[in-house]
Amino acid sequence: MWYVIQTLGGEEERTAGMIRKMVSSYSIEDCFVPKRERLRKFCGCWNRVEEVLFPGYVFVEAHNPGGLYEELRQIPRLTRLLGREEGWFLALNQKEEELVRGIGDEKHKTSLSKVAVDQDKRIRVVDGPLKDYAGDVVKVDLHRREVTLRVEFMGRKMDLKMGIEMTNRGQ
């Protein structure tokens, strides 16, 4: 099952590294920070960059939440596992886990989605991880080459920004 650990924004990779180093393989199977690929313009050229998809969160795959909790207490600057209730932790539900798996690859990285733009600046998803979530798009920013999805995550609505690449293919 997947659990979410809240940490300081900008400290996700550092926290994940400490967890991988300090928590036994008995307590965790995987620890990762989902990333997104996006385009950014530097000196007049578009460049691919990676950014954290869920700022302030680290994901852990574990089958022993009690043991995980005890080991995590030894890690400095760790804030908390999300969903703690009555001494146990709540795992991501199946839909939430499928969302993270569905938009990312095996390394939990969300690649650019290819979109076609019509004359009215409406987009149509041609290919990529956005294809299954086009109906969840609430904002399109062609200038920044990104879209915002509104999804249900950890019991609340969350906006996720995903990178897009414009193409003429499929017109």
PASEBA-1860 file (N, C-alpha, C; in nm, 3 decimals):
! residues 171
1> MWYVIQTL> 0.083/-0.117/0.000/0.000/0.000/0.000/0.089/0.125/0.000 ~ 0.036/0.231/-0.056/0.110/0.357/-0.062/0.063/0.451/0.048 ~ 0.160/0.516/0.112/0.133/0.615/0.216/0.201/0.745/0.175 ~ 0.147/0.856/0.225/0.200/0.988/0.190/0.258/1.052/0.315 ~ 0.380/1.103/0.302/0.448/1.171/0.412/0.458/1.318/0.376 ~ 0.414/1.402/0.467/0.422/1.546/0.445/0.558/1.594/0.495 ~ 0.622/1.678/0.417/0.751/1.735/0.455/0.755/1.880/0.411 ~ 0.864/1.947/0.438/0.878/2.086/0.397/0.892/2.095/0.245
9> GGEEERTA> 0.830/2.197/0.186/0.844/2.219/0.042/0.991/2.242/0.008 ~ 1.036/2.180/-0.097/1.176/2.190/-0.138/1.266/2.087/-0.070 ~ 1.214/2.014/0.027/1.292/1.914/0.101/1.251/1.771/0.064 ~ 1.171/1.756/-0.041/1.117/1.625/-0.075/1.227/1.522/-0.104 ~ 1.320/1.556/-0.191/1.426/1.461/-0.228/1.516/1.430/-0.109 ~ 1.547/1.530/-0.032/1.631/1.510/0.087/1.562/1.417/0.187 ~ 1.434/1.441/0.210/1.357/1.356/0.302/1.349/1.214/0.249 ~ 1.321/1.196/0.120/1.314/1.063/0.060/1.448/0.992/0.074
17> GMIRKMVS> 1.557/1.063/0.053/1.690/1.005/0.068/1.715/0.958/0.211 ~ 1.675/1.038/0.309/1.692/0.999/0.449/1.607/0.875/0.480 ~ 1.486/0.871/0.427/1.399/0.755/0.451/1.462/0.630/0.391 ~ 1.509/0.639/0.267/1.572/0.523/0.202/1.693/0.473/0.281 ~ 1.766/0.568/0.339/1.888/0.535/0.412/1.860/0.481/0.553 ~ 1.759/0.537/0.621/1.740/0.509/0.763/1.628/0.409/0.795 ~ 1.538/0.383/0.700/1.427/0.291/0.726/1.459/0.156/0.662 ~ 1.438/0.049/0.737/1.472/-0.085/0.689/1.383/-0.129/0.574
25> SYSIEDCF> 1.434/-0.222/0.496/1.357/-0.276/0.384/1.240/-0.360/0.435 ~ 1.242/-0.398/0.563/1.129/-0.467/0.623/1.007/-0.374/0.630 ~ 1.032/-0.245/0.652/0.922/-0.150/0.667/0.878/-0.085/0.537 ~ 0.968/-0.067/0.440/0.929/-0.005/0.313/0.977/-0.087/0.195 ~ 0.900/-0.080/0.088/0.940/-0.142/-0.037/0.996/-0.039/-0.134 ~ 0.939/0.080/-0.129/0.982/0.187/-0.219/0.954/0.321/-0.154 ~ 1.036/0.418/-0.184/1.018/0.555/-0.137/1.049/0.644/-0.256 ~ 0.957/0.733/-0.291/0.976/0.813/-0.412/0.908/0.948/-0.403
33> VPKRERLR> 0.953/1.037/-0.489/0.895/1.170/-0.504/0.848/1.180/-0.649 ~ 0.717/1.177/-0.676/0.670/1.189/-0.814/0.714/1.322/-0.875 ~ 0.761/1.315/-0.999/0.808/1.434/-1.070/0.725/1.456/-1.195 ~ 0.733/1.577/-1.246/0.668/1.609/-1.373/0.771/1.672/-1.463 ~ 0.757/1.646/-1.590/0.841/1.709/-1.690/0.762/1.827/-1.745 ~ 0.830/1.937/-1.768/0.764/2.051/-1.831/0.865/2.127/-1.913 ~ 0.815/2.217/-1.995/0.900/2.301/-2.078/0.915/2.437/-2.012 ~ 1.037/2.488/-2.012/1.063/2.623/-1.963/1.151/2.692/-2.066
41> KFCGCWNR> 1.127/2.820/-2.083/1.201/2.895/-2.183/1.318/2.966/-2.117 ~ 1.439/2.934/-2.164/1.562/2.999/-2.120/1.631/3.055/-2.243 ~ 1.664/3.182/-2.240/1.738/3.247/-2.350/1.673/3.222/-2.486 ~ 1.541/3.226/-2.489/1.469/3.212/-2.616/1.449/3.070/-2.664 ~ 1.495/2.970/-2.589/1.480/2.829/-2.629/1.400/2.752/-2.524 ~ 1.313/2.662/-2.571/1.238/2.576/-2.479/1.326/2.461/-2.434 ~ 1.329/2.439/-2.304/1.409/2.332/-2.244/1.322/2.245/-2.155 ~ 1.351/2.115/-2.151/1.279/2.023/-2.063/1.341/2.028/-1.925
49> VEEVLFPG> 1.256/2.045/-1.824/1.302/2.045/-1.685/1.212/1.952/-1.604 ~ 1.262/1.906/-1.490/1.184/1.823/-1.398/1.151/1.903/-1.274 ~ 1.028/1.888/-1.227/0.983/1.953/-1.105/0.903/1.853/-1.023 ~ 0.890/1.878/-0.895/0.811/1.792/-0.806/0.663/1.806/-0.842 ~ 0.595/1.694/-0.859/0.454/1.694/-0.896/0.364/1.727/-0.777 ~ 0.397/1.675/-0.659/0.321/1.701/-0.537/0.413/1.771/-0.437 ~ 0.427/1.903/-0.446/0.519/1.974/-0.356/0.485/1.949/-0.209 ~ 0.587/1.917/-0.130/0.569/1.895/0.013/0.533/1.752/0.051
57> YVFVEAHN> 0.535/1.659/-0.046/0.496/1.521/-0.016/0.598/1.420/-0.067 ~ 0.616/1.314/0.011/0.699/1.199/-0.025/0.609/1.077/-0.016 ~ 0.619/0.985/-0.110/0.536/0.866/-0.114/0.618/0.745/-0.071 ~ 0.555/0.658/0.007/0.621/0.537/0.055/0.530/0.419/0.029 ~ 0.586/0.313/-0.028/0.512/0.188/-0.045/0.552/0.097/0.069 ~ 0.454/0.055/0.150/0.483/-0.026/0.268/0.366/-0.118/0.299 ~ 0.399/-0.232/0.364/0.295/-0.325/0.407/0.287/-0.331/0.560 ~ 0.375/-0.259/0.627/0.380/-0.260/0.773/0.376/-0.116/0.825
65> PGGLYEEL> 0.258/-0.052/0.829/0.252/0.089/0.869/0.297/0.114/1.013 ~ 0.273/0.019/1.102/0.317/0.036/1.241/0.469/0.042/1.251 ~ 0.536/-0.050/1.184/0.683/-0.050/1.182/0.737/0.072/1.111 ~ 0.671/0.112/1.005/0.712/0.232/0.931/0.705/0.354/1.021 ~ 0.595/0.367/1.094/0.579/0.481/1.184/0.690/0.486/1.288 ~ 0.721/0.374/1.348/0.825/0.370/1.452/0.961/0.409/1.395 ~ 0.992/0.363/1.276/1.121/0.398/1.215/1.124/0.543/1.169 ~ 1.012/0.594/1.121/1.008/0.733/1.076/1.026/0.832/1.190
73> RQIPRLTR> 0.989/0.792/1.309/1.006/0.881/1.425/1.153/0.915/1.451 ~ 1.244/0.834/1.398/1.387/0.855/1.418/1.447/0.952/1.316 ~ 1.369/0.990/1.216/1.421/1.076/1.109/1.397/1.222/1.146 ~ 1.504/1.302/1.151/1.487/1.444/1.186/1.412/1.521/1.077 ~ 1.341/1.625/1.121/1.270/1.718/1.033/1.157/1.656/0.954 ~ 1.119/1.534/0.988/1.006/1.472/0.921/0.879/1.521/0.989 ~ 0.782/1.563/0.914/0.664/1.618/0.978/0.566/1.508/1.017 ~ 0.499/1.444/0.920/0.402/1.343/0.960/0.354/1.263/0.841
81> LLGREEGW> 0.308/1.143/0.869/0.236/1.064/0.770/0.096/1.118/0.764 ~ 0.040/1.129/0.646/-0.096/1.181/0.632/-0.197/1.070/0.656 ~ -0.309/1.108/0.712/-0.419/1.014/0.730/-0.413/0.935/0.858 ~ -0.336/0.979/0.956/-0.325/0.905/1.081/-0.458/0.912/1.156 ~ -0.510/0.796/1.189/-0.635/0.787/1.264/-0.625/0.672/1.361 ~ -0.654/0.700/1.486/-0.662/0.597/1.589/-0.539/0.507/1.591 ~ -0.422/0.563/1.580/-0.300/0.485/1.591/-0.255/0.417/1.463 ~ -0.334/0.426/1.356/-0.295/0.364/1.229/-0.292/0.471/1.121
89> FLALNQKE> -0.240/0.434/1.008/-0.233/0.526/0.896/-0.325/0.479/0.787 ~ -0.378/0.573/0.714/-0.462/0.541/0.600/-0.377/0.542/0.474 ~ -0.390/0.438/0.398/-0.319/0.430/0.271/-0.396/0.510/0.167 ~ -0.329/0.543/0.058/-0.400/0.602/-0.055/-0.505/0.501/-0.100 ~ -0.622/0.550/-0.139/-0.720/0.455/-0.190/-0.680/0.413/-0.331 ~ -0.749/0.315/-0.383/-0.712/0.258/-0.513/-0.717/0.362/-0.624 ~ -0.817/0.448/-0.622/-0.830/0.551/-0.726/-0.713/0.648/-0.722 ~ -0.670/0.689/-0.601/-0.558/0.782/-0.586/-0.428/0.717/-0.631
97> EELVRGIG> -0.409/0.591/-0.594/-0.288/0.520/-0.636/-0.286/0.503/-0.787 ~ -0.401/0.472/-0.846/-0.410/0.458/-0.992/-0.380/0.590/-1.061 ~ -0.422/0.702/-1.001/-0.392/0.833/-1.059/-0.241/0.853/-1.067 ~ -0.171/0.831/-0.956/-0.026/0.851/-0.954/0.043/0.755/-1.049 ~ -0.001/0.630/-1.051/0.057/0.532/-1.144/0.024/0.567/-1.289 ~ -0.100/0.612/-1.313/-0.147/0.638/-1.449/-0.080/0.756/-1.517 ~ -0.045/0.859/-1.441/0.017/0.975/-1.504/0.169/0.966/-1.505 ~ 0.225/0.871/-1.431/0.370/0.857/-1.425/0.418/0.729/-1.490
105> DEKHKTSL> 0.549/0.722/-1.512/0.608/0.599/-1.564/0.659/0.514/-1.447 ~ 0.741/0.414/-1.476/0.789/0.325/-1.370/0.880/0.397/-1.270 ~ 0.933/0.511/-1.309/1.016/0.592/-1.217/0.936/0.705/-1.155 ~ 0.803/0.701/-1.170/0.711/0.799/-1.113/0.733/0.939/-1.170 ~ 0.766/0.944/-1.299/0.787/1.071/-1.367/0.676/1.089/-1.472 ~ 0.611/1.204/-1.467/0.506/1.237/-1.562/0.567/1.312/-1.679 ~ 0.559/1.253/-1.797/0.619/1.315/-1.916/0.524/1.418/-1.975 ~ 0.573/1.490/-2.074/0.492/1.591/-2.144/0.381/1.523/-2.223
113> SKVAVDQD> 0.267/1.585/-2.228/0.159/1.539/-2.314/0.160/1.623/-2.440 ~ 0.138/1.559/-2.553/0.131/1.632/-2.680/-0.013/1.677/-2.702 ~ -0.029/1.805/-2.733/-0.162/1.860/-2.756/-0.164/1.937/-2.887 ~ -0.280/1.936/-2.952/-0.303/2.018/-3.071/-0.390/2.135/-3.026 ~ -0.360/2.253/-3.078/-0.433/2.375/-3.040/-0.508/2.425/-3.162 ~ -0.639/2.449/-3.146/-0.717/2.502/-3.259/-0.712/2.654/-3.261 ~ -0.785/2.715/-3.356/-0.782/2.859/-3.373/-0.838/2.934/-3.251 ~ -0.927/2.870/-3.177/-0.986/2.933/-3.058/-0.904/2.906/-2.931
121> KRIRVVDG> -0.782/2.855/-2.949/-0.691/2.825/-2.838/-0.743/2.714/-2.747 ~ -0.830/2.627/-2.800/-0.872/2.509/-2.726/-0.775/2.397/-2.758 ~ -0.749/2.313/-2.657/-0.655/2.204/-2.680/-0.728/2.071/-2.698 ~ -0.662/1.985/-2.770/-0.706/1.846/-2.785/-0.583/1.760/-2.758 ~ -0.595/1.670/-2.663/-0.481/1.586/-2.625/-0.460/1.481/-2.732 ~ -0.338/1.479/-2.788/-0.303/1.384/-2.893/-0.239/1.260/-2.833 ~ -0.151/1.279/-2.733/-0.079/1.167/-2.675/-0.022/1.207/-2.539 ~ 0.004/1.108/-2.455/0.068/1.133/-2.327/-0.021/1.105/-2.208
129> PLKDYAGD> 0.032/1.126/-2.089/-0.041/1.092/-1.967/-0.168/1.173/-1.945 ~ -0.181/1.285/-2.007/-0.300/1.370/-1.992/-0.421/1.313/-2.067 ~ -0.395/1.221/-2.160/-0.500/1.168/-2.246/-0.619/1.112/-2.165 ~ -0.592/1.040/-2.057/-0.700/0.982/-1.976/-0.762/1.082/-1.879 ~ -0.703/1.202/-1.866/-0.750/1.299/-1.768/-0.789/1.432/-1.831 ~ -0.810/1.434/-1.962/-0.843/1.559/-2.033/-0.970/1.623/-1.976 ~ -1.064/1.543/-1.928/-1.187/1.597/-1.873/-1.168/1.667/-1.738 ~ -1.053/1.646/-1.674/-1.025/1.708/-1.544/-0.949/1.839/-1.556
137> VVKVDLHR> -0.919/1.883/-1.679/-0.844/2.007/-1.700/-0.932/2.126/-1.662 ~ -0.880/2.212/-1.573/-0.955/2.331/-1.531/-0.889/2.460/-1.580 ~ -0.764/2.450/-1.624/-0.694/2.569/-1.672/-0.589/2.528/-1.774 ~ -0.577/2.608/-1.880/-0.476/2.587/-1.984/-0.392/2.713/-1.992 ~ -0.262/2.699/-1.980/-0.170/2.812/-1.991/-0.072/2.780/-2.104 ~ -0.108/2.822/-2.226/-0.024/2.792/-2.342/0.110/2.865/-2.334 ~ 0.111/2.983/-2.276/0.235/3.059/-2.263/0.338/2.983/-2.179 ~ 0.293/2.921/-2.070/0.383/2.846/-1.982/0.392/2.699/-2.021
145> REVTLRVE> 0.315/2.657/-2.121/0.313/2.519/-2.168/0.274/2.422/-2.057 ~ 0.163/2.454/-1.987/0.114/2.365/-1.884/-0.037/2.373/-1.870 ~ -0.095/2.266/-1.817/-0.237/2.262/-1.786/-0.251/2.229/-1.638 ~ -0.365/2.267/-1.582/-0.394/2.236/-1.443/-0.511/2.138/-1.439 ~ -0.490/2.026/-1.370/-0.595/1.926/-1.349/-0.649/1.943/-1.208 ~ -0.777/1.927/-1.190/-0.835/1.924/-1.056/-0.876/1.779/-1.030 ~ -0.811/1.720/-0.929/-0.835/1.580/-0.897/-0.866/1.565/-0.748 ~ -0.931/1.457/-0.714/-0.958/1.422/-0.574/-0.835/1.347/-0.523
153> FMGRKMDL> -0.775/1.399/-0.414/-0.655/1.336/-0.361/-0.650/1.354/-0.210 ~ -0.637/1.247/-0.137/-0.634/1.246/0.009/-0.758/1.317/0.067 ~ -0.872/1.290/0.006/-0.997/1.341/0.058/-1.028/1.486/0.027 ~ -0.951/1.549/-0.061/-0.980/1.688/-0.096/-0.946/1.711/-0.242 ~ -0.995/1.822/-0.295/-0.963/1.859/-0.433/-0.823/1.918/-0.436 ~ -0.744/1.875/-0.533/-0.607/1.924/-0.546/-0.582/1.959/-0.691 ~ -0.511/2.069/-0.714/-0.474/2.108/-0.849/-0.334/2.057/-0.880 ~ -0.321/1.983/-0.989/-0.192/1.931/-1.036/-0.158/2.000/-1.167
161> KMGIEMTN> -0.037/2.047/-1.178/0.008/2.109/-1.303/0.089/2.007/-1.382 ~ 0.054/1.996/-1.510/0.122/1.902/-1.599/0.171/1.975/-1.722 ~ 0.289/1.935/-1.769/0.349/1.997/-1.885/0.289/1.947/-2.016 ~ 0.282/2.038/-2.112/0.232/2.003/-2.245/0.331/2.048/-2.351 ~ 0.323/1.983/-2.465/0.403/2.017/-2.581/0.306/2.032/-2.698 ~ 0.312/2.145/-2.765/0.218/2.169/-2.875/0.268/2.103/-3.003 ~ 0.174/2.044/-3.075/0.209/1.976/-3.198/0.100/2.003/-3.301 ~ 0.131/1.984/-3.426/0.033/2.000/-3.535/-0.025/1.864/-3.573
169> RGQ> 0.033/1.757/-3.515/-0.008/1.621/-3.547/-0.154/1.598/-3.505 ~ -0.226/1.525/-3.583/-0.363/1.485/-3.550/-0.467/1.593/-3.576 ~ -0.435/1.693/-3.657/-0.530/1.801/-3.684/-0.642/1.753/-3.772
END
